[in-house]
Structure formats: structure tokens, C-alpha cells
Amino acid sequence: MRNDVLLFLITLLFVFPLNIKGEEHRPVRLAVAGISHGHISFILNRPEKGDSELVGVFESNEELTQIVADRYKLSEHLLFSDLERMLDEVKPDAVVAFGSVFSHLEVVEACAPRGIHVMVEKPLAVNMAHARRMAELARKHDIHLLTNYETSWYPTTMKTLEMVHEENFIGKLRKVVFHHGHQGPVEIGCDSFFLEWLTDPVLNGGGAIVDFGCYGANIMTALMRGERPVSVTAVTRQFKPDIYPEVDDEATIIVSYPEAQCIIQASWNWPFNRKDMEIYGTVGSIKADNDHDMRVRRRDEMRKEEQRHVTYDDVPVYDDPFTYFFDVIQENIEVDPFGLYSLENNMQVIEILDAARKSAEKGETIYFE
């Protein structure tokens, strides 16, 4: 009798194998809100991974809709010119926002009451008024509201956080310098639909100060584990007013903390694309040159600069922000407090950017209360 039972149980294991990674989930029903962002290919050209199903694409601009539909071979039944109608008809689990930064609030206002999770492209919002309203809605309706930055899926970013927080490689954090930007959105060939809002002080909230200032604010907030700054001082310039007449194309932001300083250099005037950072502590330094290469030094070991090449296998980092989003939705992982994608982190990013714009406009340091 016991042998029969044992044989039956073994048979069950072969027919219904145990899922050692946890419960299997159906693909996330995903909709896109806005397609004017130049990074729209991130989601519409995403390799098929079986973790999501595209159920709707909203865009109010008919010309842009047709261009994108042809480019990505989107079926007509996926296309909507009314956001709320799309949400009610296709009932997505999640929405990714690829419109103007100003439109992020509209997306959350439509999605949150319907219990639909949202991921926006960086930054979270155009100002703190929008950010507070978005956070209020997300918390009231218990949805996830995440912000995606390219640097969040850099192995060097995650390795830097690991070395600072877990390995104490640099000692006490003292100074961080960020260099983010490129030659300018016009110069690198952004299309007219993207430029229409990216160079608008209302729809984007500013120029380079917002477009690239947000990266440093985001990573610094994670490095400081959410510690609030003491003050922000910023200077903006218009080196190319003939190309960008309404917004800055150059910004330097100094964010001061009780025991550390952050310098964010955001520019549409670099001679090449760059996203790199330098982190200095009391006993060591880390220089992340790009997504995979970094240089490190430590005083106590009296060693010369060491070159490192970091891969996704070396650190626990997602190489796809949407995989991270889907895992959060399905409760496979929890969002780290003040982690790079988190609402708490990105609320502080907007607070820093608001203060930076105010500082540049008034020509004075803005102190946090």
C-alpha cells in the first residue's frame, strides 16, 4: 500500500512539477499612454518575454499614431484616441506613460481610481504640485507608481550602491559629481513630436535642468537613503537660444546635505553622450564611466586605481525596467524604500528640481525647511 502511494506521489510530481520560484502568473495586461517620447521603442520594440500582453495604445495625435502604428505594425484594434475609453474597454493591469512629463498627472488621475498600476518615464512630474497629487492618488487607491531611468538598469549604478551601502568601500560619503547629457535633443536627431514638449517649459518643466538633472537627483537620493538635503543652489544657461529659445540648455546644481555635497552637471552641450558619476568618501572613490566600466581606489590599501568591468551577472540588477515593474505588480519583489524606481525617491527628485529652478531664477540658494 505504501509503495502504491509513493508511486502515485512521484507520478504527480512529473505531471504537476513543483514551482520552486513561486506561483506562476498570467502575463500582465499592459497599455501604453502616450507615444511621443523618443524612448517609445523601449516598450513597443521590446523582445517577447511572455510576461506581458499589449492590450492598448493611447495617443491623441492622429498623425503620430499612424506613424508609430506603421513602424511597429500595431493592429488597429489596439489604438485609442481617448485614454479613459481605452482603460475601460481593455482593462489593463498596468500602464506605461510615454507622453510629456506634464501628462503624467493625467495618466495617474485616470489609472489610479481604476486600480491600474503606472510606470512613467523620468522624471516623475513637472513640479511638486503635480507630484503630490500623483502620490496622493497612488496611495489612496493602493497602486504602484514607479519612475524609470536608464541608469536604474546600469550594472555600475547598482554596484556603486552596493559598494557604498553594503561594503562600506568608500567610508563616509562626502562628495558625488554627476555628468549627464548629450549634444542636445535637436543635435542628436529627436523627432518633432518629441521636441514639441521636450523643449517646452510647461510640458517638460524646463530644459537640460529637468531632462538630465533628474538622473543625479535620483541616484543621490538612493545613495543618501532618502536623507533630505539642506539646500540647493543652481545656475542655468542658454548657450543656444536660437535652438532652445524657451528653456535652458545647461545647468549646474549643487545639493548640500549635513555631511555631504552633490554636484549635478546636466547639459545639452556635451560633445558626446555621457552618463557617468564620481563618488568620493573618506577612504575611497568610485568612478562609474558608463553602464559597465568603473574605476575604484581606496586609501587604506594604498593601491593604484583598479579598473573593473561589471556585468548583469555580477550584481542583482534588472536589465529591463518593465520586467522589474511586472515583478512588483505580481508581488515577486518589493520596491526598496528610496530605491531608484520608488515613489519616495522620485518625490524628493522633484523637490530638488523645483528648488533648483527657483534658485536659478532668483540667483540665490534655496534652503529646505
C-alpha positions as CSV (number, residue, x, y, z in Angstrom):
1,M,0.0,0.0,0.0
2,R,2.8,2.4,0.9
3,N,4.6,1.7,-2.3
4,D,1.5,2.4,-4.3
5,V,1.1,5.8,-2.5
6,L,4.7,6.6,-3.1
7,L,4.5,5.7,-6.8
8,F,1.3,7.9,-7.0
9,L,3.1,10.9,-5.5
10,I,6.1,10.5,-7.7
11,T,3.8,10.4,-10.7
12,L,2.1,13.6,-9.6
13,L,5.5,15.4,-9.4
14,F,6.2,14.5,-13.0
15,V,2.8,15.5,-14.2
16,F,2.5,18.6,-12.0
17,P,6.0,19.7,-11.2
18,L,6.6,22.0,-8.2
19,N,7.1,25.6,-9.0
20,I,10.2,26.3,-6.8
21,K,10.2,30.0,-7.9
22,G,6.8,30.7,-6.6
23,E,3.3,30.9,-8.1
24,E,3.1,31.3,-11.9
25,H,1.3,34.4,-13.1
26,R,-0.5,35.2,-16.2
27,P,1.0,37.8,-18.5
28,V,0.4,41.4,-17.3
29,R,-2.2,43.2,-19.4
30,L,-0.3,46.3,-20.4
31,A,-1.4,49.5,-22.0
32,V,0.6,52.5,-23.3
33,A,-0.4,56.1,-22.5
34,G,1.2,58.5,-25.0
35,I,3.8,57.6,-27.6
36,S,5.5,60.9,-28.3
37,H,8.5,60.1,-26.1
38,G,11.6,59.2,-28.0
39,H,12.1,56.1,-25.9
40,I,8.8,54.6,-27.0
41,S,10.8,51.8,-28.7
42,F,11.8,50.5,-25.3
43,I,8.3,49.1,-24.9
44,L,6.9,48.7,-28.4
45,N,10.1,47.1,-29.7
46,R,10.7,45.1,-26.6
47,P,11.6,41.4,-27.3
48,E,8.8,39.0,-26.5
49,K,9.4,37.6,-23.0
50,G,5.9,36.2,-22.2
51,D,5.5,38.4,-19.2
52,S,3.1,40.9,-20.7
53,E,0.4,41.3,-23.3
54,L,-0.1,44.7,-25.1
55,V,-3.8,45.4,-25.0
56,G,-4.0,49.1,-25.9
57,V,-2.1,52.2,-27.1
58,F,-3.4,55.7,-26.4
59,E,-2.3,58.8,-28.3
60,S,-4.4,61.9,-29.2
61,N,-2.2,62.9,-32.1
62,E,-3.6,61.0,-35.1
63,E,-0.6,61.7,-37.3
64,L,1.8,60.3,-34.7
65,T,-0.5,57.4,-34.1
66,Q,-0.3,56.4,-37.7
67,I,3.5,56.8,-37.9
68,V,4.0,54.6,-34.8
69,A,1.4,52.1,-35.8
70,D,3.1,51.6,-39.2
71,R,6.6,51.4,-37.7
72,Y,5.7,48.8,-35.1
73,K,3.0,47.1,-37.0
74,L,0.3,47.7,-34.4
75,S,-3.2,46.3,-35.1
76,E,-5.9,48.9,-35.4
77,H,-7.9,47.4,-32.5
78,L,-5.1,48.4,-30.2
79,L,-5.2,52.1,-31.0
80,F,-7.2,54.6,-29.0
81,S,-7.5,58.4,-29.1
82,D,-9.3,58.6,-25.7
83,L,-7.4,57.5,-22.6
84,E,-10.3,56.7,-20.3
85,R,-12.2,54.8,-23.1
86,M,-9.1,52.7,-23.6
87,L,-8.8,51.9,-19.9
88,D,-12.5,51.0,-19.6
89,E,-12.5,48.8,-22.7
90,V,-9.3,46.9,-22.4
91,K,-9.0,46.9,-18.6
92,P,-5.2,46.7,-18.3
93,D,-3.4,45.7,-15.1
94,A,-0.7,48.3,-15.8
95,V,0.1,51.4,-17.9
96,V,3.4,52.8,-19.0
97,A,3.4,56.5,-19.8
98,F,5.4,57.7,-22.8
99,G,4.0,61.2,-23.3
100,S,5.1,64.6,-22.0
101,V,6.1,64.9,-18.3
102,F,3.1,67.2,-17.8
103,S,0.8,64.4,-19.0
104,H,2.0,62.1,-16.2
105,L,-0.6,63.6,-13.8
106,E,-3.4,63.0,-16.3
107,V,-2.4,59.4,-16.7
108,V,-2.3,58.8,-12.9
109,E,-5.7,60.6,-12.5
110,A,-7.2,58.2,-15.0
111,C,-5.5,55.0,-13.8
112,A,-5.4,55.2,-10.0
113,P,-9.2,55.2,-9.4
114,R,-9.4,52.2,-11.7
115,G,-6.7,50.3,-9.7
116,I,-4.2,50.3,-12.6
117,H,-0.5,50.5,-11.8
118,V,1.6,53.1,-13.5
119,M,5.2,53.4,-14.6
120,V,6.3,56.8,-16.0
121,E,9.4,57.8,-17.9
122,K,11.7,60.0,-15.9
123,P,11.1,62.4,-14.2
124,L,8.0,61.7,-12.1
125,A,6.3,65.1,-12.7
126,V,6.8,68.6,-13.9
127,N,6.6,70.1,-10.3
128,M,5.8,69.3,-6.7
129,A,2.1,70.2,-7.1
130,H,1.7,67.5,-9.7
131,A,3.9,65.1,-7.8
132,R,1.9,65.5,-4.6
133,R,-1.3,64.9,-6.4
134,M,0.0,61.8,-8.1
135,A,1.4,60.4,-4.8
136,E,-1.9,61.1,-3.1
137,L,-3.9,59.2,-5.8
138,A,-1.4,56.3,-5.8
139,R,-1.6,55.9,-2.0
140,K,-5.4,56.4,-1.8
141,H,-6.1,53.7,-4.5
142,D,-3.2,51.4,-3.5
143,I,-1.4,51.3,-6.8
144,H,2.3,51.2,-7.6
145,L,3.7,54.4,-9.2
146,L,7.2,53.9,-10.4
147,T,9.6,56.0,-12.4
148,N,12.0,54.6,-15.0
149,Y,15.5,55.9,-15.6
150,E,18.0,54.4,-18.0
151,T,20.7,54.5,-15.2
152,S,18.5,52.3,-13.0
153,W,19.3,49.3,-15.1
154,Y,23.1,50.0,-15.3
155,P,25.2,47.3,-13.5
156,T,27.6,50.1,-12.5
157,T,24.8,52.0,-10.7
158,M,23.7,49.0,-8.7
159,K,27.3,48.0,-8.0
160,T,28.0,51.6,-6.7
161,L,25.1,51.4,-4.4
162,E,26.2,48.0,-3.2
163,M,29.8,49.2,-2.6
164,V,28.6,52.3,-0.7
165,H,25.9,50.8,1.4
166,E,26.9,47.2,2.0
167,E,30.6,47.0,1.5
168,N,31.4,50.5,3.0
169,F,34.1,50.7,0.3
170,I,34.5,54.5,0.4
171,G,33.9,55.1,4.1
172,K,31.7,58.1,4.8
173,L,30.2,59.6,1.7
174,R,31.4,63.1,1.2
175,K,31.0,64.3,-2.4
176,V,29.3,63.0,-5.6
177,V,29.6,64.5,-9.1
178,F,27.3,63.6,-11.9
179,H,27.7,64.3,-15.6
180,H,24.6,63.6,-17.6
181,G,23.6,64.7,-21.1
182,H,24.5,64.9,-24.7
183,Q,24.9,67.4,-27.6
184,G,21.3,68.4,-27.4
185,P,18.0,66.9,-28.5
186,V,17.9,68.7,-31.8
187,E,21.5,67.9,-32.5
188,I,21.1,64.1,-31.8
189,G,18.0,64.0,-34.1
190,C,15.0,63.8,-31.8
191,D,11.8,64.0,-33.9
192,S,9.4,66.9,-33.9
193,F,6.8,65.2,-31.8
194,F,9.3,64.6,-29.0
195,L,10.8,68.1,-29.4
196,E,7.4,69.8,-29.2
197,W,7.2,69.1,-25.5
198,L,10.8,68.3,-24.5
199,T,11.8,72.0,-25.2
200,D,8.6,73.4,-23.7
201,P,9.0,75.0,-20.1
202,V,5.4,73.9,-19.2
203,L,5.2,70.4,-20.8
204,N,8.7,69.4,-19.7
205,G,9.2,71.7,-16.7
206,G,12.5,73.0,-18.1
207,G,15.3,72.1,-20.4
208,A,18.5,70.3,-19.5
209,I,17.9,71.0,-15.8
210,V,15.0,68.6,-15.9
211,D,15.9,66.3,-18.7
212,F,19.3,65.4,-17.2
213,G,19.3,67.0,-13.8
214,C,16.8,64.3,-12.6
215,Y,19.3,61.5,-13.1
216,G,21.8,62.8,-10.5
217,A,19.0,63.7,-8.0
218,N,17.6,60.2,-8.3
219,I,20.9,58.4,-7.7
220,M,22.0,60.7,-5.0
221,T,18.7,60.2,-3.1
222,A,19.3,56.5,-3.3
223,L,23.0,56.9,-2.1
224,M,21.8,59.0,0.8
225,R,19.0,56.6,1.6
226,G,16.4,59.3,1.4
227,E,18.2,61.8,3.7
228,R,16.7,65.3,2.9
229,P,19.0,68.0,1.6
230,V,19.8,71.1,3.5
231,S,19.9,73.4,0.4
232,V,20.0,73.6,-3.4
233,T,21.9,76.1,-5.5
234,A,21.7,76.1,-9.2
235,V,22.9,78.1,-12.3
236,T,21.3,77.6,-15.7
237,R,22.5,79.0,-19.1
238,Q,21.2,79.3,-22.6
239,F,24.2,78.8,-24.8
240,K,22.0,78.0,-27.8
241,P,19.0,80.4,-27.6
242,D,18.5,80.1,-31.3
243,I,17.8,76.4,-31.0
244,Y,16.3,76.4,-27.5
245,P,14.6,79.8,-27.0
246,E,12.3,78.8,-24.2
247,V,14.4,76.6,-21.9
248,D,17.9,76.3,-20.5
249,D,20.4,74.0,-22.3
250,E,23.0,74.0,-19.4
251,A,22.6,73.5,-15.7
252,T,24.8,73.1,-12.7
253,I,23.0,72.1,-9.4
254,I,24.7,71.9,-6.0
255,V,22.7,69.8,-3.5
256,S,24.0,70.2,0.1
257,Y,23.5,67.7,2.9
258,P,24.6,67.9,6.5
259,E,27.8,65.9,5.8
260,A,27.9,65.5,2.0
261,Q,27.7,67.5,-1.2
262,C,26.3,66.6,-4.6
263,I,27.2,68.4,-7.9
264,I,24.9,67.7,-10.8
265,Q,26.1,68.8,-14.2
266,A,23.2,68.5,-16.7
267,S,23.9,69.6,-20.2
268,W,22.7,69.7,-23.8
269,N,26.2,70.9,-24.7
270,W,28.4,67.9,-24.1
271,P,30.5,67.0,-27.2
272,F,29.2,63.4,-26.8
273,N,26.6,61.4,-24.9
274,R,27.5,60.7,-21.3
275,K,26.1,59.3,-18.2
276,D,28.9,59.0,-15.6
277,M,29.5,59.7,-12.0
278,E,32.2,60.1,-9.4
279,I,31.6,59.1,-5.8
280,Y,34.1,60.2,-3.1
281,G,34.3,59.1,0.5
282,T,36.7,59.4,3.5
283,V,38.8,56.4,2.4
284,G,37.9,55.6,-1.2
285,S,36.4,56.6,-4.5
286,I,34.3,55.1,-7.3
287,K,34.1,56.4,-10.8
288,A,31.4,54.8,-13.0
289,D,32.3,55.7,-16.6
290,N,29.3,54.1,-18.2
291,D,26.9,51.2,-17.7
292,H,29.7,48.6,-17.4
293,D,33.0,50.2,-16.6
294,M,34.2,51.6,-13.3
295,R,37.4,52.7,-11.6
296,V,37.9,52.3,-7.8
297,R,40.5,53.4,-5.3
298,R,41.0,53.0,-1.6
299,R,43.4,55.0,0.6
300,D,43.8,52.4,3.3
301,E,45.1,49.8,0.9
302,M,47.5,52.3,-0.8
303,R,46.7,50.8,-4.1
304,K,46.5,52.3,-7.5
305,E,43.3,52.8,-9.4
306,E,41.7,49.5,-10.2
307,Q,39.6,49.0,-13.4
308,R,36.5,46.9,-13.2
309,H,34.1,45.7,-15.8
310,V,30.7,45.0,-14.2
311,T,28.1,42.8,-15.8
312,Y,24.5,41.9,-15.0
313,D,25.8,38.6,-13.6
314,D,27.9,40.4,-11.1
315,V,25.1,42.4,-9.3
316,P,21.4,41.9,-8.7
317,V,20.1,44.4,-11.2
318,Y,17.3,44.1,-13.7
319,D,18.4,44.7,-17.3
320,D,14.8,45.6,-18.2
321,P,12.7,48.1,-16.3
322,F,9.4,46.6,-17.4
323,T,10.4,43.2,-16.0
324,Y,11.0,45.0,-12.7
325,F,7.6,46.7,-13.0
326,F,5.8,43.4,-13.7
327,D,7.6,41.6,-10.8
328,V,6.5,44.4,-8.4
329,I,2.9,44.2,-9.6
330,Q,2.8,40.5,-9.2
331,E,4.4,40.8,-5.7
332,N,7.5,38.8,-6.7
333,I,9.6,41.6,-5.2
334,E,9.1,44.7,-3.1
335,V,10.2,48.2,-4.0
336,D,13.0,49.3,-1.8
337,P,12.3,52.4,0.2
338,F,14.0,55.3,-1.6
339,G,15.2,52.8,-4.3
340,L,15.8,54.2,-7.7
341,Y,12.2,53.4,-9.0
342,S,10.4,54.3,-5.8
343,L,7.8,56.9,-5.3
344,E,9.5,58.2,-2.2
345,N,12.8,58.7,-4.1
346,N,11.2,60.4,-7.0
347,M,9.1,62.8,-4.9
348,Q,12.4,64.0,-3.5
349,V,13.9,64.3,-7.0
350,I,11.1,66.7,-7.9
351,E,11.6,68.6,-4.7
352,I,15.3,69.1,-5.7
353,L,14.4,70.1,-9.2
354,D,11.8,72.6,-8.0
355,A,14.4,74.1,-5.7
356,A,17.0,74.2,-8.5
357,R,14.7,76.0,-10.9
358,K,13.8,78.5,-8.2
359,S,17.4,79.0,-7.3
360,A,18.5,79.6,-10.9
361,E,15.6,82.1,-11.4
362,K,16.3,84.1,-8.2
363,G,20.0,83.8,-8.2
364,E,20.1,82.5,-4.6
365,T,20.4,79.4,-2.5
366,I,17.1,77.7,-1.6
367,Y,17.1,76.2,1.9
368,F,14.8,73.3,2.7
369,E,12.6,73.7,5.8
